[in-house]
Amino acid sequence: MEPIEITGISLGSIFKILITGMTMSVVPLFTALGLLATFGMPTLNFAGESVTGIQALFLGPIQGLTICLFFSIVSSPLAAIGLWIMKKYTSLSLTIRIDEIRD
């Protein structure tokens, strides 16, 4: 695998990478917190009140998705600015791994 030199990444690509990574990590965490709150542990809050019971089971993933969306919207432009500054001084090297199709 030979690295590919790139000069920039579009804002849309940065957003897709961030939203995918955050969704795959934060939503399962908040789902687990919702599951714990279902059994009475005060792990989730909404409007300053601890949420427990069956409501927490539904609130956990919703809070996780909300947090992912918010942080992706905020951090995507910041990452784009950082990469824009970086490309003024050097290029970015990516190594792409292509999995072969197995029969």
N, CA, C and O atoms as CSV, one atom per row, in Angstrom:
chain,resi,resn,atom,element,x,y,z
A,1,MET,N,N,0.835,-1.172,0.000
A,1,MET,CA,C,0.000,0.000,0.000
A,1,MET,C,C,0.885,1.241,0.000
A,1,MET,O,O,1.756,1.420,0.851
A,2,GLU,N,N,0.633,2.056,-0.953
A,2,GLU,CA,C,1.417,3.275,-1.096
A,2,GLU,C,C,0.575,4.459,-0.648
A,2,GLU,O,O,-0.586,4.569,-1.045
A,3,PRO,N,N,1.131,5.349,0.168
A,3,PRO,CA,C,0.368,6.514,0.626
A,3,PRO,C,C,-0.010,7.439,-0.538
A,3,PRO,O,O,0.713,7.553,-1.528
A,4,ILE,N,N,-1.143,8.082,-0.389
A,4,ILE,CA,C,-1.631,9.051,-1.366
A,4,ILE,C,C,-1.482,10.432,-0.741
A,4,ILE,O,O,-1.908,10.652,0.393
A,5,GLU,N,N,-0.885,11.353,-1.470
A,5,GLU,CA,C,-0.744,12.731,-1.006
A,5,GLU,C,C,-1.979,13.525,-1.437
A,5,GLU,O,O,-2.327,13.542,-2.618
A,6,ILE,N,N,-2.637,14.179,-0.482
A,6,ILE,CA,C,-3.793,15.016,-0.806
A,6,ILE,C,C,-3.528,16.428,-0.302
A,6,ILE,O,O,-2.726,16.640,0.608
A,7,THR,N,N,-4.217,17.385,-0.909
A,7,THR,CA,C,-4.026,18.771,-0.494
A,7,THR,C,C,-5.186,19.293,0.341
A,7,THR,O,O,-5.064,20.348,0.964
A,8,GLY,N,N,-6.291,18.591,0.370
A,8,GLY,CA,C,-7.411,19.056,1.173
A,8,GLY,C,C,-8.540,18.045,1.200
A,8,GLY,O,O,-8.626,17.166,0.342
A,9,ILE,N,N,-9.406,18.180,2.197
A,9,ILE,CA,C,-10.588,17.337,2.355
A,9,ILE,C,C,-11.782,18.273,2.436
A,9,ILE,O,O,-11.719,19.307,3.101
A,10,SER,N,N,-12.868,17.917,1.765
A,10,SER,CA,C,-14.052,18.778,1.786
A,10,SER,C,C,-14.721,18.728,3.154
A,10,SER,O,O,-14.549,17.769,3.906
A,11,LEU,N,N,-15.480,19.765,3.467
A,11,LEU,CA,C,-16.189,19.853,4.736
A,11,LEU,C,C,-17.178,18.702,4.869
A,11,LEU,O,O,-17.362,18.165,5.961
A,12,GLY,N,N,-17.810,18.324,3.774
A,12,GLY,CA,C,-18.752,17.209,3.807
A,12,GLY,C,C,-18.088,15.895,4.171
A,12,GLY,O,O,-18.654,15.098,4.918
A,13,SER,N,N,-16.894,15.665,3.652
A,13,SER,CA,C,-16.165,14.443,3.984
A,13,SER,C,C,-15.747,14.426,5.447
A,13,SER,O,O,-15.826,13.391,6.108
A,14,ILE,N,N,-15.306,15.567,5.948
A,14,ILE,CA,C,-14.935,15.659,7.360
A,14,ILE,C,C,-16.155,15.388,8.229
A,14,ILE,O,O,-16.062,14.661,9.218
A,15,PHE,N,N,-17.305,15.969,7.868
A,15,PHE,CA,C,-18.533,15.758,8.635
A,15,PHE,C,C,-18.918,14.280,8.633
A,15,PHE,O,O,-19.281,13.741,9.678
A,16,LYS,N,N,-18.844,13.618,7.481
A,16,LYS,CA,C,-19.200,12.198,7.405
A,16,LYS,C,C,-18.288,11.342,8.271
A,16,LYS,O,O,-18.751,10.424,8.948
A,17,ILE,N,N,-17.002,11.637,8.250
A,17,ILE,CA,C,-16.056,10.873,9.067
A,17,ILE,C,C,-16.349,11.076,10.554
A,17,ILE,O,O,-16.371,10.114,11.322
A,18,LEU,N,N,-16.572,12.320,10.955
A,18,LEU,CA,C,-16.832,12.605,12.368
A,18,LEU,C,C,-18.158,12.031,12.836
A,18,LEU,O,O,-18.227,11.444,13.916
A,19,ILE,N,N,-19.214,12.188,12.045
A,19,ILE,CA,C,-20.530,11.701,12.466
A,19,ILE,C,C,-20.544,10.180,12.542
A,19,ILE,O,O,-21.188,9.609,13.422
A,20,THR,N,N,-19.835,9.514,11.621
A,20,THR,CA,C,-19.780,8.052,11.665
A,20,THR,C,C,-19.010,7.578,12.891
A,20,THR,O,O,-19.474,6.693,13.611
A,21,GLY,N,N,-17.860,8.148,13.130
A,21,GLY,CA,C,-17.052,7.743,14.276
A,21,GLY,C,C,-17.739,8.009,15.601
A,21,GLY,O,O,-17.717,7.165,16.498
A,22,MET,N,N,-18.347,9.175,15.728
A,22,MET,CA,C,-19.009,9.511,16.983
A,22,MET,C,C,-20.263,8.686,17.193
A,22,MET,O,O,-20.555,8.281,18.319
A,23,THR,N,N,-21.015,8.428,16.125
A,23,THR,CA,C,-22.232,7.636,16.260
A,23,THR,C,C,-21.912,6.215,16.692
A,23,THR,O,O,-22.617,5.641,17.522
A,24,MET,N,N,-20.857,5.651,16.135
A,24,MET,CA,C,-20.494,4.278,16.477
A,24,MET,C,C,-19.927,4.137,17.887
A,24,MET,O,O,-19.827,3.021,18.397
A,25,SER,N,N,-19.558,5.236,18.520
A,25,SER,CA,C,-19.011,5.142,19.873
A,25,SER,C,C,-19.940,5.734,20.931
A,25,SER,O,O,-20.107,5.147,22.000
A,26,VAL,N,N,-20.538,6.877,20.652
A,26,VAL,CA,C,-21.327,7.571,21.671
A,26,VAL,C,C,-22.723,6.971,21.831
A,26,VAL,O,O,-23.209,6.854,22.956
A,27,VAL,N,N,-23.375,6.593,20.741
A,27,VAL,CA,C,-24.735,6.054,20.839
A,27,VAL,C,C,-24.766,4.739,21.622
A,27,VAL,O,O,-25.651,4.577,22.462
A,28,PRO,N,N,-23.844,3.783,21.391
A,28,PRO,CA,C,-23.861,2.594,22.250
A,28,PRO,C,C,-23.599,2.911,23.731
A,28,PRO,O,O,-24.170,2.271,24.614
A,29,LEU,N,N,-22.740,3.891,23.996
A,29,LEU,CA,C,-22.489,4.289,25.382
A,29,LEU,C,C,-23.767,4.805,26.028
A,29,LEU,O,O,-24.103,4.398,27.140
A,30,PHE,N,N,-24.481,5.691,25.350
A,30,PHE,CA,C,-25.709,6.245,25.916
A,30,PHE,C,C,-26.829,5.217,25.960
A,30,PHE,O,O,-27.712,5.307,26.813
A,31,THR,N,N,-26.808,4.248,25.064
A,31,THR,CA,C,-27.777,3.155,25.136
A,31,THR,C,C,-27.517,2.320,26.385
A,31,THR,O,O,-28.457,1.919,27.071
A,32,ALA,N,N,-26.242,2.057,26.681
A,32,ALA,CA,C,-25.892,1.327,27.905
A,32,ALA,C,C,-26.278,2.130,29.146
A,32,ALA,O,O,-26.766,1.562,30.123
A,33,LEU,N,N,-26.063,3.441,29.114
A,33,LEU,CA,C,-26.469,4.283,30.243
A,33,LEU,C,C,-27.989,4.268,30.407
A,33,LEU,O,O,-28.494,4.270,31.529
A,34,GLY,N,N,-28.706,4.254,29.305
A,34,GLY,CA,C,-30.166,4.154,29.364
A,34,GLY,C,C,-30.620,2.824,29.934
A,34,GLY,O,O,-31.596,2.761,30.683
A,35,LEU,N,N,-29.915,1.766,29.582
A,35,LEU,CA,C,-30.241,0.443,30.114
A,35,LEU,C,C,-29.998,0.401,31.633
A,35,LEU,O,O,-30.803,-0.153,32.381
A,36,LEU,N,N,-28.878,0.994,32.074
A,36,LEU,CA,C,-28.615,1.067,33.516
A,36,LEU,C,C,-29.675,1.906,34.226
A,36,LEU,O,O,-30.117,1.559,35.321
A,37,ALA,N,N,-30.079,3.010,33.600
A,37,ALA,CA,C,-31.095,3.871,34.203
A,37,ALA,C,C,-32.458,3.182,34.243
A,37,ALA,O,O,-33.289,3.508,35.091
A,38,THR,N,N,-32.693,2.246,33.346
A,38,THR,CA,C,-33.947,1.493,33.354
A,38,THR,C,C,-34.077,0.704,34.656
A,38,THR,O,O,-35.179,0.527,35.175
A,39,PHE,N,N,-32.951,0.236,35.175
A,39,PHE,CA,C,-32.959,-0.543,36.410
A,39,PHE,C,C,-32.754,0.311,37.658
A,39,PHE,O,O,-32.528,-0.222,38.744
A,40,GLY,N,N,-32.830,1.639,37.509
A,40,GLY,CA,C,-32.840,2.507,38.674
A,40,GLY,C,C,-31.585,3.319,38.924
A,40,GLY,O,O,-31.583,4.159,39.823
A,41,MET,N,N,-30.526,3.109,38.174
A,41,MET,CA,C,-29.320,3.907,38.394
A,41,MET,C,C,-29.521,5.301,37.790
A,41,MET,O,O,-29.989,5.410,36.657
A,42,PRO,N,N,-29.183,6.352,38.509
A,42,PRO,CA,C,-29.395,7.713,37.987
A,42,PRO,C,C,-28.276,8.131,37.030
A,42,PRO,O,O,-27.454,8.981,37.371
A,43,THR,N,N,-28.245,7.539,35.837
A,43,THR,CA,C,-27.173,7.824,34.878
A,43,THR,C,C,-27.571,8.824,33.807
A,43,THR,O,O,-26.692,9.372,33.141
A,44,LEU,N,N,-28.845,9.083,33.616
A,44,LEU,CA,C,-29.307,10.032,32.601
A,44,LEU,C,C,-30.082,11.168,33.251
A,44,LEU,O,O,-30.856,10.948,34.183
A,45,ASN,N,N,-29.875,12.371,32.763
A,45,ASN,CA,C,-30.606,13.547,33.224
A,45,ASN,C,C,-31.284,14.215,32.045
A,45,ASN,O,O,-30.759,14.237,30.932
A,46,PHE,N,N,-32.464,14.760,32.310
A,46,PHE,CA,C,-33.173,15.534,31.307
A,46,PHE,C,C,-33.849,16.691,32.029
A,46,PHE,O,O,-34.645,16.478,32.944
A,47,ALA,N,N,-33.533,17.908,31.621
A,47,ALA,CA,C,-34.076,19.129,32.225
A,47,ALA,C,C,-33.780,19.178,33.718
A,47,ALA,O,O,-34.611,19.626,34.508
A,48,GLY,N,N,-32.589,18.715,34.105
A,48,GLY,CA,C,-32.181,18.790,35.498
A,48,GLY,C,C,-32.712,17.683,36.386
A,48,GLY,O,O,-32.377,17.631,37.569
A,49,GLU,N,N,-33.522,16.806,35.849
A,49,GLU,CA,C,-34.101,15.712,36.620
A,49,GLU,C,C,-33.520,14.386,36.162
A,49,GLU,O,O,-33.304,14.177,34.968
A,50,SER,N,N,-33.271,13.499,37.097
A,50,SER,CA,C,-32.779,12.170,36.769
A,50,SER,C,C,-33.921,11.355,36.156
A,50,SER,O,O,-35.038,11.352,36.673
A,51,VAL,N,N,-33.632,10.672,35.062
A,51,VAL,CA,C,-34.637,9.872,34.362
A,51,VAL,C,C,-34.323,8.405,34.596
A,51,VAL,O,O,-33.213,7.948,34.322
A,52,THR,N,N,-35.306,7.666,35.103
A,52,THR,CA,C,-35.155,6.231,35.308
A,52,THR,C,C,-36.381,5.524,34.737
A,52,THR,O,O,-37.345,6.164,34.315
A,53,GLY,N,N,-36.326,4.207,34.731
A,53,GLY,CA,C,-37.453,3.433,34.240
A,53,GLY,C,C,-37.411,3.280,32.732
A,53,GLY,O,O,-36.368,3.468,32.106
A,54,ILE,N,N,-38.545,2.938,32.158
A,54,ILE,CA,C,-38.630,2.656,30.723
A,54,ILE,C,C,-38.344,3.894,29.879
A,54,ILE,O,O,-37.891,3.772,28.741
A,55,GLN,N,N,-38.601,5.077,30.418
A,55,GLN,CA,C,-38.304,6.318,29.687
A,55,GLN,C,C,-36.813,6.440,29.387
A,55,GLN,O,O,-36.423,6.934,28.330
A,56,ALA,N,N,-35.986,5.987,30.326
A,56,ALA,CA,C,-34.534,6.090,30.156
A,56,ALA,C,C,-34.044,5.203,29.023
A,56,ALA,O,O,-33.054,5.526,28.366
A,57,LEU,N,N,-34.728,4.088,28.788
A,57,LEU,CA,C,-34.336,3.192,27.713
A,57,LEU,C,C,-34.476,3.868,26.353
A,57,LEU,O,O,-33.692,3.604,25.442
A,58,PHE,N,N,-35.472,4.738,26.215
A,58,PHE,CA,C,-35.671,5.465,24.959
A,58,PHE,C,C,-34.877,6.771,24.926
A,58,PHE,O,O,-34.455,7.222,23.861
A,59,LEU,N,N,-34.680,7.368,26.087
A,59,LEU,CA,C,-33.975,8.648,26.153
A,59,LEU,C,C,-32.478,8.504,25.892
A,59,LEU,O,O,-31.871,9.412,25.325
A,60,GLY,N,N,-31.871,7.392,26.289
A,60,GLY,CA,C,-30.436,7.184,26.127
A,60,GLY,C,C,-29.966,7.316,24.684
A,60,GLY,O,O,-29.100,8.145,24.407
A,61,PRO,N,N,-30.510,6.518,23.746
A,61,PRO,CA,C,-30.077,6.662,22.349
A,61,PRO,C,C,-30.398,8.031,21.745
A,61,PRO,O,O,-29.642,8.540,20.917
A,62,ILE,N,N,-31.518,8.622,22.158
A,62,ILE,CA,C,-31.879,9.948,21.629
A,62,ILE,C,C,-30.865,10.988,22.095
A,62,ILE,O,O,-30.446,11.837,21.308
A,63,GLN,N,N,-30.467,10.930,23.363
A,63,GLN,CA,C,-29.447,11.853,23.862
A,63,GLN,C,C,-28.112,11.607,23.171
A,63,GLN,O,O,-27.395,12.555,22.852
A,64,GLY,N,N,-27.773,10.339,22.937
A,64,GLY,CA,C,-26.526,10.016,22.240
A,64,GLY,C,C,-26.495,10.585,20.832
A,64,GLY,O,O,-25.489,11.160,20.416
A,65,LEU,N,N,-27.593,10.429,20.093
A,65,LEU,CA,C,-27.667,10.981,18.734
A,65,LEU,C,C,-27.602,12.499,18.741
A,65,LEU,O,O,-26.962,13.096,17.876
A,66,THR,N,N,-28.259,13.129,19.709
A,66,THR,CA,C,-28.237,14.585,19.812
A,66,THR,C,C,-26.827,15.095,20.078
A,66,THR,O,O,-26.386,16.066,19.463
A,67,ILE,N,N,-26.129,14.446,20.986
A,67,ILE,CA,C,-24.756,14.849,21.301
A,67,ILE,C,C,-23.849,14.643,20.099
A,67,ILE,O,O,-23.010,15.495,19.808
A,68,CYS,N,N,-24.005,13.516,19.390
A,68,CYS,CA,C,-23.195,13.259,18.190
A,68,CYS,C,C,-23.421,14.327,17.136
A,68,CYS,O,O,-22.467,14.848,16.559
A,69,LEU,N,N,-24.664,14.648,16.889
A,69,LEU,CA,C,-24.980,15.650,15.868
A,69,LEU,C,C,-24.423,17.015,16.251
A,69,LEU,O,O,-23.832,17.700,15.416
A,70,PHE,N,N,-24.605,17.414,17.509
A,70,PHE,CA,C,-24.114,18.713,17.962
A,70,PHE,C,C,-22.597,18.809,17.827
A,70,PHE,O,O,-22.085,19.763,17.242
A,71,PHE,N,N,-21.879,17.827,18.362
A,71,PHE,CA,C,-20.423,17.901,18.323
A,71,PHE,C,C,-19.872,17.760,16.908
A,71,PHE,O,O,-18.828,18.333,16.594
A,72,SER,N,N,-20.552,17.011,16.056
A,72,SER,CA,C,-20.103,16.912,14.671
A,72,SER,C,C,-20.291,18.233,13.937
A,72,SER,O,O,-19.425,18.644,13.165
A,73,ILE,N,N,-21.411,18.895,14.172
A,73,ILE,CA,C,-21.658,20.187,13.530
A,73,ILE,C,C,-20.660,21.230,14.021
A,73,ILE,O,O,-20.204,22.061,13.235
A,74,VAL,N,N,-20.316,21.202,15.302
A,74,VAL,CA,C,-19.373,22.179,15.851
A,74,VAL,C,C,-17.942,21.857,15.432
A,74,VAL,O,O,-17.193,22.759,15.057
A,75,SER,N,N,-17.550,20.577,15.489
A,75,SER,CA,C,-16.146,20.246,15.259
A,75,SER,C,C,-15.768,20.134,13.786
A,75,SER,O,O,-14.588,20.265,13.458
A,76,SER,N,N,-16.722,19.898,12.888
A,76,SER,CA,C,-16.390,19.797,11.460
A,76,SER,C,C,-15.769,21.071,10.906
A,76,SER,O,O,-14.714,20.995,10.276
A,77,PRO,N,N,-16.373,22.237,11.111
A,77,PRO,CA,C,-15.718,23.455,10.613
A,77,PRO,C,C,-14.371,23.720,11.276
A,77,PRO,O,O,-13.449,24.215,10.628
A,78,LEU,N,N,-14.250,23.395,12.553
A,78,LEU,CA,C,-12.973,23.591,13.236
A,78,LEU,C,C,-11.893,22.681,12.652
A,78,LEU,O,O,-10.752,23.103,12.465
A,79,ALA,N,N,-12.259,21.429,12.365
A,79,ALA,CA,C,-11.303,20.514,11.736
A,79,ALA,C,C,-10.950,20.986,10.332
A,79,ALA,O,O,-9.797,20.886,9.913
A,80,ALA,N,N,-11.940,21.501,9.602
A,80,ALA,CA,C,-11.679,22.008,8.253
A,80,ALA,C,C,-10.722,23.196,8.288
A,80,ALA,O,O,-9.837,23.308,7.440
A,81,ILE,N,N,-10.896,24.081,9.265
A,81,ILE,CA,C,-9.985,25.223,9.402
A,81,ILE,C,C,-8.580,24.738,9.731
A,81,ILE,O,O,-7.601,25.233,9.173
A,82,GLY,N,N,-8.480,23.772,10.634
A,82,GLY,CA,C,-7.179,23.221,10.988
A,82,GLY,C,C,-6.485,22.564,9.805
A,82,GLY,O,O,-5.282,22.737,9.616
A,83,LEU,N,N,-7.235,21.812,9.010
A,83,LEU,CA,C,-6.653,21.180,7.825
A,83,LEU,C,C,-6.303,22.217,6.760
A,83,LEU,O,O,-5.324,22.045,6.033
A,84,TRP,N,N,-7.080,23.282,6.658
A,84,TRP,CA,C,-6.788,24.348,5.711
A,84,TRP,C,C,-5.476,25.033,6.075
A,84,TRP,O,O,-4.661,25.329,5.202
A,85,ILE,N,N,-5.275,25.285,7.376
A,85,ILE,CA,C,-4.015,25.880,7.834
A,85,ILE,C,C,-2.865,24.912,7.582
A,85,ILE,O,O,-1.786,25.323,7.157
A,86,MET,N,N,-3.095,23.626,7.844
A,86,MET,CA,C,-2.043,22.635,7.656
A,86,MET,C,C,-1.612,22.518,6.201
A,86,MET,O,O,-0.432,22.328,5.907
A,87,LYS,N,N,-2.590,22.635,5.281
A,87,LYS,CA,C,-2.231,22.480,3.866
A,87,LYS,C,C,-1.403,23.650,3.341
A,87,LYS,O,O,-0.786,23.542,2.281
A,88,LYS,N,N,-1.381,24.766,4.070
A,88,LYS,CA,C,-0.521,25.879,3.687
A,88,LYS,C,C,0.956,25.527,3.877
A,88,LYS,O,O,1.823,26.091,3.210
A,89,TYR,N,N,1.236,24.596,4.784
A,89,TYR,CA,C,2.614,24.252,5.112
A,89,TYR,C,C,3.049,22.877,4.600
A,89,TYR,O,O,4.215,22.690,4.253
A,90,THR,N,N,2.131,21.920,4.549
A,90,THR,CA,C,2.487,20.566,4.130
A,90,THR,C,C,1.260,19.860,3.559
A,90,THR,O,O,0.135,20.337,3.715
A,91,SER,N,N,1.475,18.746,2.912
A,91,SER,CA,C,0.348,17.980,2.389
A,91,SER,C,C,0.028,16.844,3.365
A,91,SER,O,O,0.835,16.497,4.228
A,92,LEU,N,N,-1.130,16.296,3.210
A,92,LEU,CA,C,-1.589,15.221,4.068
A,92,LEU,C,C,-1.377,13.902,3.343
A,92,LEU,O,O,-1.701,13.784,2.161
A,93,SER,N,N,-0.842,12.924,4.028
A,93,SER,CA,C,-0.572,11.627,3.428
A,93,SER,C,C,-1.563,10.607,3.969
A,93,SER,O,O,-1.649,10.409,5.180
A,94,LEU,N,N,-2.310,9.959,3.084
A,94,LEU,CA,C,-3.277,8.935,3.465
A,94,LEU,C,C,-2.847,7.590,2.922
A,94,LEU,O,O,-2.380,7.490,1.787
A,95,THR,N,N,-3.003,6.569,3.722
A,95,THR,CA,C,-2.785,5.206,3.257
A,95,THR,C,C,-4.143,4.530,3.223
A,95,THR,O,O,-4.807,4.394,4.251
A,96,ILE,N,N,-4.548,4.109,2.043
A,96,ILE,CA,C,-5.861,3.506,1.863
A,96,ILE,C,C,-5.694,2.002,1.733
A,96,ILE,O,O,-4.926,1.515,0.904
A,97,ARG,N,N,-6.421,1.279,2.561
A,97,ARG,CA,C,-6.384,-0.172,2.520
A,97,ARG,C,C,-7.647,-0.662,1.812
A,97,ARG,O,O,-8.764,-0.359,2.232
A,98,ILE,N,N,-7.457,-1.407,0.752
A,98,ILE,CA,C,-8.578,-1.939,-0.012
A,98,ILE,C,C,-8.647,-3.442,0.284
A,98,ILE,O,O,-7.733,-4.199,-0.044
A,99,ASP,N,N,-9.749,-3.849,0.908
A,99,ASP,CA,C,-9.925,-5.262,1.201
A,99,ASP,C,C,-10.305,-5.987,-0.077
A,99,ASP,O,O,-11.184,-5.542,-0.814
A,100,GLU,N,N,-9.652,-7.087,-0.335
A,100,GLU,CA,C,-9.952,-7.870,-1.527
A,100,GLU,C,C,-11.259,-8.624,-1.323
A,100,GLU,O,O,-11.572,-9.064,-0.217
A,101,ILE,N,N,-12.006,-8.763,-2.394
A,101,ILE,CA,C,-13.253,-9.508,-2.340
A,101,ILE,C,C,-12.931,-10.981,-2.271
A,101,ILE,O,O,-12.210,-11.510,-3.118
A,102,ARG,N,N,-13.465,-11.641,-1.264
A,102,ARG,CA,C,-13.192,-13.058,-1.078
A,102,ARG,C,C,-14.310,-13.879,-1.700
A,102,ARG,O,O,-15.489,-13.548,-1.575
A,103,ASP,N,N,-13.918,-14.962,-2.374
A,103,ASP,CA,C,-14.921,-15.839,-2.999
A,103,ASP,C,C,-15.539,-16.776,-2.010
A,103,ASP,O,O,-16.399,-17.579,-2.374
